[in-house]
Amino acid sequence: MNTRYLDILKQRRSIYNLGKNVTLPEADINELIETAIKQSPTSFNAQTTRAVILYGAKHDQLWDIVANRLKSEVPNEQVYASTKQKVATFKAAYGMCQVLVGSVSN
C-alpha cells in the first residue's frame, strides 16, 4: 500500500505565526481553494462544499466581530484578554477561508 498521503497528513501542522506578507495574488489563492474544493470527493458527487474567503478590511472586520462576540462568552476580563489576544493572531493573517460542508437548499 502506498502511504505517501498518510505520511504527509501525519506531518501536517497548524502554523499560527500568521502575517499579511503574501506574494501570491488573491486570484491565485482563490483558484487554489476553488480547485481543492472541486476536486475533493463528496457523497454521491453532491458537490455541496462552499467556501467563504475574506481579505483586507472584510477579513479584519470579521475578527473584530468575533472578538466582540466572544466577550460575552468568557467568564471574566482576564480570560477575555487572553481570548482577544488569540483572535488577534488570526486577524494578523492576510485573509481567511471558511469551508462550509453540507446540503444545499434552494
All heavy atoms as an XYZ file, in Angstrom:
835
protein
N       0.847     -1.190      0.000
C       0.000      0.000      0.000
C       0.884      1.242      0.000
O       1.857      1.334      0.741
C      -0.895     -0.010      1.242
C      -1.710      1.236      1.376
S      -3.072      1.141      2.542
C      -2.290      1.578      4.070
N       0.513      2.221     -0.806
C       1.240      3.486     -0.867
C       0.766      4.367      0.287
O      -0.403      4.733      0.345
C       0.993      4.170     -2.211
C       1.827      5.417     -2.376
O       2.373      5.945     -1.423
N       1.908      5.888     -3.594
N       1.662      4.731      1.197
C       1.291      5.514      2.378
C       1.768      6.957      2.290
O       1.758      7.673      3.287
C       1.864      4.864      3.647
O       3.301      4.846      3.541
C       1.333      3.451      3.835
N       2.170      7.399      1.112
C       2.699      8.762      0.978
C       1.712      9.807      1.487
O       2.071     10.716      2.232
C       3.057      9.038     -0.483
C       3.691     10.403     -0.687
C       4.254     10.539     -2.104
N       4.933     11.806     -2.228
C       4.350     12.924     -2.674
N       3.092     12.911     -3.031
N       5.036     14.048     -2.754
N       0.453      9.683      1.103
C      -0.565     10.651      1.535
C      -0.705     10.644      3.059
O      -0.760     11.687      3.698
C      -1.900     10.341      0.861
C      -3.012     11.283      1.254
C      -3.004     12.604      0.828
C      -4.054     10.855      2.069
C      -4.016     13.483      1.192
C      -5.074     11.730      2.434
C      -5.049     13.035      2.000
O      -6.043     13.894      2.362
N      -0.762      9.454      3.647
C      -0.881      9.349      5.103
C       0.341      9.936      5.793
O       0.221     10.595      6.835
C      -1.086      7.890      5.515
C      -2.380      7.244      5.009
C      -2.423      5.772      5.386
C      -3.593      7.980      5.536
N       1.513      9.717      5.225
C       2.739     10.288      5.802
C       2.704     11.812      5.769
O       3.106     12.475      6.729
C       3.977      9.785      5.046
C       4.208      8.296      5.249
O       3.684      7.735      6.241
O       4.903      7.699      4.405
N       2.197     12.370      4.684
C       2.071     13.834      4.570
C       1.091     14.349      5.620
O       1.339     15.361      6.278
C       1.652     14.239      3.149
C       2.792     13.970      2.168
C       1.231     15.704      3.096
C       2.405     14.094      0.706
N      -0.041     13.657      5.785
C      -1.021     14.071      6.797
C      -0.430     14.067      8.198
O      -0.694     14.963      8.999
C      -2.250     13.157      6.757
C      -3.226     13.373      5.626
C      -4.361     12.355      5.709
C      -3.784     14.777      5.637
N       0.375     13.073      8.503
C       0.984     12.972      9.831
C       1.958     14.113     10.102
O       2.186     14.484     11.248
C       1.700     11.632      9.990
C       0.751     10.460     10.066
C       1.514      9.150     10.100
C       0.570      7.975     10.006
N       1.299      6.695      9.919
N       2.531     14.686      9.050
C       3.497     15.772      9.206
C       2.840     17.151      9.208
O       3.497     18.148      9.499
C       4.532     15.715      8.085
C       5.400     14.488      8.145
C       6.314     14.405      6.944
O       6.568     15.392      6.262
N       6.825     13.216      6.667
N       1.559     17.211      8.922
C       0.845     18.474      8.841
C       0.805     19.165     10.196
O       0.623     18.540     11.219
C      -0.591     18.228      8.354
C      -1.342     19.504      8.094
C      -2.836     19.340      8.257
N      -3.262     18.993      9.592
C      -3.382     19.856     10.612
N      -3.047     21.115     10.454
N      -3.804     19.464     11.788
N       0.998     20.454     10.204
C       0.946     21.243     11.429
C       0.231     22.554     11.148
O       0.310     23.101     10.052
C       2.358     21.569     11.948
C       3.177     20.361     12.315
C       2.633     19.690     13.585
N       3.355     18.487     13.899
C       2.980     17.260     13.574
N       1.893     17.069     12.893
N       3.695     16.218     13.928
N      -0.461     23.047     12.149
C      -1.068     24.375     12.055
C       0.001     25.402     12.403
O       0.721     25.244     13.380
C      -2.239     24.503     13.027
O      -3.273     23.637     12.645
N       0.069     26.439     11.610
C       1.058     27.491     11.836
C       0.308     28.742     12.253
O      -0.529     29.254     11.509
C       1.897     27.751     10.567
C       2.647     26.470     10.193
C       2.850     28.914     10.781
C       3.330     26.528      8.858
N       0.594     29.226     13.453
C      -0.107     30.393     13.964
C       0.722     31.662     13.889
O       0.319     32.695     14.357
C      -0.583     30.151     15.400
C      -1.708     29.150     15.440
C      -1.520     27.870     15.899
C      -2.977     29.502     14.968
C      -2.553     26.959     15.923
C      -4.014     28.592     14.975
C      -3.792     27.324     15.463
O      -4.829     26.428     15.466
N       1.891     31.597     13.288
C       2.691     32.787     13.075
C       2.232     33.403     11.756
O       2.914     33.351     10.753
C       4.179     32.429     13.036
C       5.052     33.652     12.987
O       4.592     34.758     13.222
N       6.313     33.469     12.669
N       1.026     33.953     11.791
C       0.390     34.451     10.577
C       0.767     35.902     10.318
O       1.078     36.642     11.240
C      -1.126     34.328     10.723
C      -1.643     32.927     11.065
C      -3.135     32.971     11.333
C      -1.312     31.939      9.978
N       0.723     36.298      9.070
C       1.037     37.673      8.725
C       0.433     38.050      7.386
O      -0.135     37.222      6.677
N       0.573     39.283      7.014
C       0.000     39.803      5.774
C       1.019     39.833      4.637
O       0.767     40.392      3.587
C      -0.587     41.193      6.031
C      -1.700     41.157      7.082
C      -2.442     42.457      7.163
C      -3.430     42.490      8.286
N      -4.539     41.586      8.201
N       2.150     39.204      4.840
C       3.238     39.173      3.874
C       2.997     38.067      2.850
O       3.618     37.017      2.904
C       4.551     38.910      4.609
C       5.629     39.864      4.200
O       5.379     40.781      3.441
N       6.818     39.631      4.707
N       2.116     38.291      1.902
C       1.753     37.277      0.913
C       2.082     37.813     -0.466
O       1.721     38.937     -0.806
C       0.244     36.934      1.019
C      -0.183     36.003     -0.093
C      -0.059     36.346      2.382
N       2.765     37.004     -1.258
C       3.146     37.446     -2.602
C       2.241     36.874     -3.685
O       2.215     37.388     -4.791
C       4.603     37.048     -2.904
O       4.737     35.630     -2.761
C       5.566     37.749     -1.951
N       1.498     35.823     -3.369
C       0.586     35.217     -4.335
C      -0.638     36.118     -4.504
O      -1.228     36.557     -3.519
C       0.157     33.844     -3.817
C      -0.382     32.825     -4.790
C       0.646     32.502     -5.869
C      -0.766     31.561     -4.043
N      -1.024     36.407     -5.731
C      -2.215     37.245     -5.948
C      -3.471     36.571     -5.386
O      -3.588     35.339     -5.383
C      -2.305     37.371     -7.472
C      -0.951     37.015     -7.985
C      -0.367     36.055     -7.002
N      -4.416     37.374     -4.931
C      -5.658     36.841     -4.372
C      -6.381     35.951     -5.373
O      -6.973     34.933     -4.992
C      -6.560     37.980     -3.895
C      -6.012     38.667     -2.674
C      -6.813     39.885     -2.243
O      -7.912     40.121     -2.793
O      -6.331     40.603     -1.339
N      -6.333     36.284     -6.636
C      -6.988     35.460     -7.661
C      -6.387     34.054     -7.686
O      -7.109     33.066     -7.845
C      -6.872     36.116     -9.030
N      -5.079     33.950     -7.512
C      -4.426     32.638     -7.488
C      -4.788     31.861     -6.222
O      -4.994     30.650     -6.272
C      -2.910     32.786     -7.583
C      -2.446     33.254     -8.954
O      -3.276     33.332     -9.889
O      -1.245     33.557     -9.092
N      -4.872     32.562     -5.101
C      -5.281     31.915     -3.850
C      -6.707     31.379     -3.996
O      -6.984     30.226     -3.654
C      -5.180     32.895     -2.667
C      -3.732     33.321     -2.438
C      -5.760     32.268     -1.399
C      -3.562     34.471     -1.461
N      -7.579     32.216     -4.531
C      -8.969     31.794     -4.748
C      -9.035     30.571     -5.653
O      -9.793     29.631     -5.393
C      -9.795     32.928     -5.351
C      -9.986     34.086     -4.398
O      -9.729     33.990     -3.209
N     -10.428     35.205     -4.947
N      -8.244     30.576     -6.714
C      -8.240     29.452     -7.653
C      -7.765     28.167     -6.971
O      -8.338     27.092     -7.193
C      -7.363     29.769     -8.863
C      -7.388     28.674     -9.912
C      -6.527     28.971    -11.130
O      -6.092     30.133    -11.294
O      -6.283     28.035    -11.897
N      -6.741     28.273     -6.135
C      -6.269     27.094     -5.395
C      -7.367     26.522     -4.507
O      -7.599     25.306     -4.473
C      -5.055     27.456     -4.531
C      -3.729     27.628     -5.239
C      -2.694     28.247     -4.302
C      -3.238     26.287     -5.760
N      -8.056     27.403     -3.797
C      -9.131     26.960     -2.902
C     -10.269     26.346     -3.708
O     -10.765     25.257     -3.376
C      -9.623     28.137     -2.037
C      -8.512     28.581     -1.080
C     -10.886     27.752     -1.268
C      -8.766     29.909     -0.396
N     -10.671     27.007     -4.771
C     -11.766     26.509     -5.600
C     -11.431     25.147     -6.203
O     -12.268     24.241     -6.222
C     -12.096     27.512     -6.701
C     -12.752     28.779     -6.186
C     -12.851     29.883     -7.226
O     -12.530     29.633     -8.422
O     -13.236     30.996     -6.862
N     -10.211     24.995     -6.684
C      -9.795     23.720     -7.280
C      -9.772     22.618     -6.231
O     -10.239     21.499     -6.490
C      -8.414     23.867     -7.946
O      -8.506     24.883     -8.956
C      -7.966     22.557     -8.570
N      -9.247     22.932     -5.036
C      -9.218     21.928     -3.969
C     -10.624     21.471     -3.615
O     -10.874     20.278     -3.423
C      -8.512     22.498     -2.743
N     -11.561     22.407     -3.565
C     -12.953     22.055     -3.249
C     -13.569     21.226     -4.375
O     -14.192     20.192     -4.132
C     -13.780     23.324     -2.967
C     -13.360     23.920     -1.620
C     -15.276     23.020     -2.992
C     -13.972     25.274     -1.319
N     -13.382     21.659     -5.605
C     -13.983     20.946     -6.743
C     -13.431     19.534     -6.895
O     -14.141     18.622     -7.320
C     -13.768     21.723     -8.041
C     -14.646     22.939     -8.164
C     -14.356     23.701     -9.438
C     -15.157     24.988     -9.484
N     -14.799     25.821    -10.632
N     -12.161     19.348     -6.569
C     -11.527     18.048     -6.756
C     -11.662     17.136     -5.543
O     -11.256     15.977     -5.591
C     -10.046     18.233     -7.106
C      -9.815     18.979     -8.401
C     -10.539     18.344     -9.579
O     -10.555     17.138     -9.744
N     -11.161     19.183    -10.414
N     -12.233     17.646     -4.459
C     -12.438     16.818     -3.267
C     -13.700     15.985     -3.446
O     -14.739     16.495     -3.846
C     -12.575     17.696     -2.022
O     -11.377     18.398     -1.795
N     -13.603     14.706     -3.140
C     -14.780     13.849     -3.314
C     -15.889     14.192     -2.327
O     -15.636     14.645     -1.215
C     -14.237     12.442     -3.051
C     -12.968     12.630     -2.313
C     -12.447     13.994     -2.636
N     -17.128     14.022     -2.760
C     -18.292     14.228     -1.905
C     -19.229     13.033     -2.057
O     -19.200     12.333     -3.075
C     -19.046     15.519     -2.291
O     -19.450     15.425     -3.666
C     -18.192     16.754     -2.093
N     -20.067     12.812     -1.067
C     -21.035     11.714     -1.129
C     -21.938     11.882     -2.335
O     -22.497     12.966     -2.565
C     -21.889     11.705      0.135
O     -21.083     11.463      1.260
N     -22.058     10.823     -3.104
C     -22.924     10.809     -4.287
C     -22.585     11.948     -5.248
O     -23.438     12.405     -5.990
C     -24.399     10.860     -3.893
C     -24.790      9.771     -2.940
C     -25.000     10.055     -1.608
C     -24.914      8.463     -3.383
C     -25.341      9.049     -0.717
C     -25.252      7.452     -2.500
C     -25.468      7.742     -1.162
N     -21.352     12.432     -5.189
C     -20.889     13.531     -6.042
C     -21.800     14.758     -5.930
O     -22.065     15.458     -6.898
C     -20.764     13.080     -7.499
C     -19.815     13.962     -8.281
O     -18.899     14.561     -7.728
N     -20.029     14.045     -9.579
N     -22.279     15.023     -4.712
C     -23.228     16.116     -4.474
C     -22.595     17.491     -4.644
O     -23.288     18.454     -4.968
C     -23.818     15.999     -3.070
N     -21.287     17.606     -4.409
C     -20.572     18.869     -4.577
C     -21.242     20.017     -3.819
O     -21.500     21.085     -4.373
C     -20.428     19.212     -6.061
C     -19.679     18.169     -6.858
C     -18.248     17.970     -6.400
O     -17.583     18.905     -5.980
N     -17.766     16.738     -6.440
N     -21.524     19.799     -2.530
C     -22.195     20.821     -1.720
C     -21.225     21.679     -0.919
O     -21.653     22.563     -0.181
C     -23.182     20.156     -0.747
O     -22.464     19.226      0.071
C     -24.294     19.447     -1.492
N     -19.943     21.456     -1.065
C     -18.953     22.229     -0.317
C     -18.810     23.625     -0.907
O     -18.743     23.800     -2.119
C     -17.596     21.507     -0.326
O     -17.777     20.181      0.181
C     -16.572     22.235      0.519
N     -18.779     24.612     -0.023
C     -18.608     26.014     -0.419
C     -17.540     26.634      0.473
O     -17.204     26.094      1.519
C     -19.924     26.794     -0.262
C     -21.086     26.235     -1.065
C     -20.852     26.431     -2.564
N     -21.956     25.946     -3.360
C     -21.988     24.774     -3.971
N     -20.980     23.942     -3.852
N     -23.013     24.412     -4.710
N     -17.062     27.786      0.101
C     -16.062     28.473      0.919
C     -16.362     29.964      0.975
O     -16.829     30.551     -0.002
C     -14.658     28.255      0.352
N     -16.091     30.533      2.130
C     -16.145     31.979      2.304
C     -14.691     32.431      2.415
O     -13.962     31.954      3.283
C     -16.927     32.372      3.567
C     -16.883     33.874      3.783
C     -18.361     31.867      3.485
N     -14.286     33.323      1.534
C     -12.901     33.797      1.503
C     -12.923     35.308      1.716
O     -13.622     36.023      0.997
C     -12.224     33.462      0.159
C     -12.339     31.963     -0.135
C     -10.774     33.911      0.162
C     -11.989     31.589     -1.562
N     -12.183     35.771      2.715
C     -12.148     37.206      3.026
C     -10.711     37.706      3.041
O      -9.815     37.027      3.548
C     -12.790     37.479      4.388
C     -14.248     37.076      4.561
C     -14.686     37.319      5.999
C     -15.127     37.850      3.597
N     -10.527     38.911      2.535
C      -9.229     39.591      2.543
C      -9.429     41.027      3.018
O     -10.539     41.556      2.978
C      -8.613     39.645      1.142
C      -8.415     38.316      0.473
C      -9.236     37.915     -0.582
C      -7.402     37.459      0.869
C      -9.055     36.700     -1.213
C      -7.210     36.237      0.242
C      -8.033     35.872     -0.801
O      -7.845     34.666     -1.425
N      -8.349     41.658      3.415
C      -8.353     43.088      3.706
C      -9.310     43.493      4.806
O      -9.413     42.854      5.850
N     -10.045     44.578      4.554
C     -10.932     45.164      5.565
C     -12.032     44.193      5.998
O     -12.395     44.159      7.177
C     -11.552     46.456      5.030
N     -12.562     43.395      5.070
C     -13.617     42.432      5.424
C     -13.064     41.344      6.351
O     -13.737     40.911      7.279
C     -14.239     41.804      4.177
C     -15.011     42.776      3.336
C     -16.253     43.270      4.068
C     -17.081     44.181      3.195
N     -18.194     44.772      3.909
N     -11.836     40.925      6.091
C     -11.161     39.954      6.960
C     -11.007     40.542      8.370
O     -11.368     39.911      9.363
C      -9.789     39.597      6.366
C      -8.855     38.941      7.312
N      -8.930     37.610      7.632
C      -7.811     39.440      8.020
C      -7.969     37.307      8.492
N      -7.284     38.409      8.737
N     -10.504     41.754      8.449
C     -10.312     42.415      9.751
C     -11.649     42.618     10.464
O     -11.757     42.401     11.676
C      -9.611     43.765      9.571
C      -8.160     43.619      9.115
O      -7.593     42.509      9.230
O      -7.595     44.614      8.642
N     -12.670     43.005      9.716
C     -13.992     43.227     10.292
C     -14.544     41.931     10.900
O     -15.126     41.948     11.990
C     -14.941     43.753      9.214
C     -16.341     44.043      9.729
C     -17.266     44.524      8.618
O     -16.942     44.474      7.435
N     -18.430     44.987      9.003
N     -14.343     40.820     10.214
C     -14.809     39.539     10.746
C     -14.197     39.254     12.111
O     -14.896     38.897     13.063
C     -14.472     38.398      9.791
C     -14.697     37.018     10.412
C     -16.165     36.663     10.412
C     -13.878     35.967      9.738
N     -12.887     39.425     12.239
C     -12.217     39.105     13.502
C     -12.584     40.104     14.597
O     -12.598     39.749     15.781
C     -10.715     38.954     13.295
C     -10.452     37.730     12.463
C      -9.966     37.678     11.199
C     -10.745     36.376     12.843
N      -9.925     36.382     10.761
C     -10.398     35.563     11.750
C     -11.266     35.775     13.979
C     -10.549     34.177     11.786
C     -11.415     34.391     14.009
C     -11.060     33.610     12.923
N     -12.913     41.339     14.245
C     -13.431     42.295     15.241
C     -14.783     41.823     15.761
O     -15.052     41.880     16.970
C     -13.556     43.694     14.635
C     -12.211     44.343     14.347
O     -11.194     43.915     14.954
O     -12.172     45.275     13.520
N     -15.627     41.341     14.864
C     -16.939     40.815     15.259
C     -16.766     39.602     16.172
O     -17.435     39.484     17.201
C     -17.779     40.456     14.014
C     -18.176     41.725     13.261
C     -19.013     39.639     14.398
C     -18.746     41.479     11.872
N     -15.857     38.705     15.802
C     -15.603     37.516     16.621
C     -15.128     37.913     18.013
O     -15.630     37.404     19.032
C     -14.566     36.585     15.941
C     -14.102     35.492     16.887
C     -15.157     35.982     14.664
N     -14.172     38.832     18.092
C     -13.643     39.265     19.395
C     -14.744     39.877     20.253
O     -14.857     39.566     21.454
C     -12.497     40.260     19.203
N     -15.567     40.726     19.662
C     -16.661     41.348     20.413
C     -17.683     40.319     20.876
O     -18.187     40.383     21.998
C     -17.336     42.434     19.574
C     -16.453     43.647     19.403
O     -15.594     43.925     20.227
N     -16.651     44.364     18.317
N     -17.987     39.359     20.019
C     -18.966     38.321     20.382
C     -18.446     37.431     21.504
O     -19.190     37.043     22.407
C     -19.300     37.486     19.151
C     -20.244     36.336     19.408
C     -21.613     36.854     19.841
N     -22.510     35.780     20.143
C     -22.773     35.322     21.379
N     -22.188     35.865     22.411
N     -23.609     34.331     21.559
N     -17.166     37.108     21.468
C     -16.596     36.223     22.487
C     -16.545     36.865     23.870
O     -16.483     36.158     24.877
C     -15.200     35.759     22.063
C     -15.183     34.754     20.905
C     -13.751     34.471     20.474
C     -15.894     33.470     21.296
N     -16.596     38.188     23.915
C     -16.557     38.874     25.211
C     -17.693     38.401     26.113
O     -17.516     38.247     27.320
C     -16.613     40.389     25.021
C     -16.400     41.138     26.312
C     -16.201     42.616     26.070
C     -15.783     43.259     27.396
N     -15.339     44.608     27.215
N     -18.855     38.146     25.545
C     -19.989     37.695     26.359
C     -19.931     36.198     26.669
O     -20.739     35.704     27.457
C     -21.309     38.018     25.652
O     -21.416     37.271     24.452
N     -18.988     35.490     26.084
C     -18.897     34.043     26.264
C     -17.863     33.619     27.307
O     -17.866     32.464     27.724
C     -18.565     33.357     24.935
C     -19.585     33.586     23.854
C     -20.948     32.995     24.194
O     -20.999     31.911     24.810
O     -21.964     33.638     23.852
N     -16.992     34.524     27.695
C     -15.929     34.167     28.650
C     -16.292     34.694     30.030
O     -17.032     35.670     30.169
C     -14.555     34.692     28.185
C     -14.137     34.019     26.888
C     -14.555     36.189     28.016
N     -15.765     34.041     31.083
C     -16.222     34.360     32.437
C     -15.766     35.692     33.025
O     -16.439     36.237     33.900
C     -15.687     33.197     33.274
C     -14.554     32.635     32.488
C     -14.859     32.895     31.050
N     -14.622     36.231     32.559
C     -14.137     37.482     33.164
C     -13.182     38.198     32.215
O     -12.819     37.673     31.167
C     -13.469     37.199     34.521
C     -12.306     36.242     34.411
O     -11.427     36.403     33.569
N     -12.296     35.210     35.259
N     -12.773     39.390     32.621
C     -11.899     40.224     31.777
C     -10.531     39.598     31.541
O      -9.953     39.757     30.469
C     -11.744     41.618     32.396
C     -12.959     42.506     32.201
C     -13.260     42.809     30.744
O     -12.320     43.046     29.953
O     -14.447     42.812     30.389
N     -10.009     38.900     32.523
C      -8.687     38.272     32.376
C      -8.734     37.200     31.276
O      -7.849     37.138     30.428
C      -8.241     37.655     33.701
C      -6.857     37.040     33.631
C      -6.441     36.436     34.967
O      -7.201     36.420     35.920
N      -5.224     35.933     35.022
N      -9.760     36.392     31.304
C      -9.913     35.363     30.278
C     -10.183     36.015     28.924
O      -9.661     35.587     27.895
C     -11.041     34.376     30.656
C     -11.286     33.380     29.531
C     -10.711     33.647     31.947
N     -10.976     37.088     28.917
C     -11.264     37.782     27.668
C      -9.988     38.361     27.061
O      -9.803     38.302     25.836
C     -12.310     38.879     27.856
C     -12.569     39.643     26.588
C     -13.134     39.001     25.479
C     -12.253     40.980     26.464
C     -13.357     39.676     24.295
C     -12.478     41.664     25.281
C     -13.031     41.009     24.206
O     -13.245     41.680     23.024
N      -9.106     38.881     27.882
C      -7.843     39.435     27.369
C      -7.051     38.356     26.643
O      -6.485     38.595     25.565
C      -7.033     40.037     28.507
N      -7.022     37.164     27.217
C      -6.326     36.045     26.588
C      -7.016     35.628     25.287
O      -6.365     35.350     24.280
C      -6.269     34.868     27.567
O      -5.716     33.745     26.954
N      -8.335     35.584     25.318
C      -9.119     35.223     24.136
C      -8.908     36.250     23.026
O      -8.698     35.895     21.866
C     -10.618     35.144     24.501
O     -10.791     34.153     25.507
C     -11.475     34.825     23.296
N      -8.951     37.522     23.384
C      -8.777     38.593     22.402
C      -7.382     38.532     21.771
O      -7.223     38.780     20.574
C      -9.006     39.946     23.070
C      -9.175     41.083     22.104
C      -9.603     42.345     22.811
C      -9.713     43.483     21.823
N     -10.126     44.721     22.449
N      -6.394     38.158     22.577
C      -5.023     38.028     22.067
C      -4.948     36.901     21.026
O      -4.304     37.047     19.996
C      -4.064     37.762     23.223
C      -2.616     37.790     22.840
C      -1.725     37.643     24.076
O      -2.116     37.093     25.092
N      -0.511     38.152     23.958
N      -5.625     35.794     21.295
C      -5.642     34.679     20.341
C      -6.342     35.093     19.049
O      -5.868     34.810     17.950
C      -6.339     33.468     20.965
C      -6.323     32.240     20.101
C      -4.914     31.752     19.903
C      -4.905     30.408     19.235
N      -3.562     29.907     19.034
N      -7.468     35.786     19.165
C      -8.196     36.253     17.987
C      -7.316     37.217     17.183
O      -7.332     37.197     15.946
C      -9.540     36.903     18.391
C     -10.191     37.606     17.211
C     -10.483     35.851     18.972
N      -6.534     38.022     17.858
C      -5.642     38.973     17.178
C      -4.619     38.248     16.298
O      -4.220     38.770     15.256
C      -4.945     39.870     18.188
N      -4.224     37.023     16.698
C      -3.273     36.270     15.860
C      -3.933     35.865     14.547
O      -3.274     35.820     13.519
C      -2.718     35.025     16.578
O      -3.765     34.079     16.812
C      -2.043     35.384     17.880
N      -5.237     35.578     14.583
C      -5.950     35.243     13.351
C      -6.173     36.495     12.500
O      -6.067     36.455     11.275
C      -7.294     34.587     13.660
C      -7.167     33.313     14.455
C      -7.990     33.070     15.535
C      -6.222     32.358     14.132
C      -7.888     31.901     16.267
C      -6.097     31.182     14.859
C      -6.939     30.952     15.928
N      -6.470     37.606     13.149
C      -6.672     38.868     12.436
C      -5.379     39.317     11.750
O      -5.417     39.982     10.716
C      -7.162     39.948     13.404
C      -7.495     41.258     12.731
C      -8.036     42.278     13.714
C      -8.287     43.615     13.055
N      -8.828     44.598     13.997
N      -4.247     38.927     12.299
C      -2.953     39.315     11.726
C      -2.680     38.639     10.388
O      -1.763     39.032      9.666
C      -1.829     38.986     12.713
N      -3.483     37.648     10.031
C      -3.289     36.933      8.776
C      -3.704     37.782      7.587
O      -4.427     38.774      7.719
C      -4.103     35.637      8.787
N      -3.283     37.379      6.432
C      -3.607     38.067      5.178
C      -5.094     37.960      4.845
O      -5.700     38.875      4.312
C      -2.769     37.473      4.042
C      -2.989     38.132      2.714
C      -2.399     39.352      2.428
C      -3.786     37.540      1.744
C      -2.609     39.972      1.203
C      -4.000     38.142      0.527
C      -3.404     39.364      0.252
O      -3.611     39.977     -0.950
N      -5.666     36.815      5.153
C      -7.067     36.574      4.854
C      -7.535     35.333      5.571
O      -6.811     34.758      6.377
N      -8.764     34.935      5.284
C      -9.282     33.714      5.896
C     -10.167     32.985      4.905
O     -10.743     33.579      3.997
C     -10.037     34.005      7.190
C     -11.317     34.817      7.064
S     -12.805     33.919      6.554
C     -13.030     32.757      7.840
N     -10.242     31.677      5.092
C     -11.101     30.833      4.277
C     -11.860     29.910      5.217
O     -11.261     29.155      5.971
C     -10.265     30.017      3.295
S     -11.253     28.816      2.384
N     -13.160     29.995      5.190
C     -14.019     29.099      5.971
C     -14.700     28.153      4.994
O     -15.448     28.602      4.125
C     -15.064     29.896      6.758
C     -16.014     29.033      7.527
C     -15.322     28.299      8.667
O     -14.625     28.909      9.456
N     -15.516     27.004      8.734
N     -14.407     26.876      5.123
C     -15.010     25.880      4.239
C     -16.306     25.397      4.869
O     -16.332     25.041      6.044
C     -14.039     24.705      4.003
C     -14.689     23.639      3.136
C     -12.759     25.213      3.341
N     -17.362     25.410      4.093
C     -18.686     25.002      4.545
C     -19.074     23.714      3.830
O     -19.059     23.658      2.602
C     -19.718     26.091      4.239
C     -19.328     27.503      4.688
C     -20.276     28.533      4.105
C     -19.317     27.590      6.201
N     -19.406     22.704      4.602
C     -19.782     21.424      4.035
C     -21.202     21.114      4.480
O     -21.518     21.189      5.656
C     -18.834     20.303      4.507
C     -19.234     18.965      3.894
C     -17.396     20.639      4.157
N     -22.063     20.803      3.549
C     -23.429     20.463      3.919
C     -24.331     20.449      2.720
O     -23.896     20.578      1.582
N     -25.601     20.324      3.007
C     -26.568     20.249      1.929
C     -26.889     21.648      1.418
O     -26.801     22.630      2.139
C     -27.844     19.552      2.397
O     -28.413     20.284      3.459
N     -27.263     21.721      0.183
C     -27.636     22.979     -0.451
C     -29.151     23.044     -0.500
O     -29.807     22.108     -0.957
C     -27.053     23.077     -1.872
C     -27.533     24.326     -2.563
C     -25.536     23.032     -1.829
N     -29.712     24.130     -0.007
C     -31.169     24.297     -0.095
C     -31.479     25.472     -1.017
O     -30.761     26.456     -1.058
C     -31.771     24.510      1.281
O     -31.204     25.653      1.890
N     -32.537     25.352     -1.733
C     -32.922     26.417     -2.686
C     -33.902     27.362     -2.079
O     -34.718     27.152     -1.347
C     -33.494     25.798     -3.968
C     -32.427     25.013     -4.703
O     -31.249     25.327     -4.583
N     -32.838     24.013     -5.451
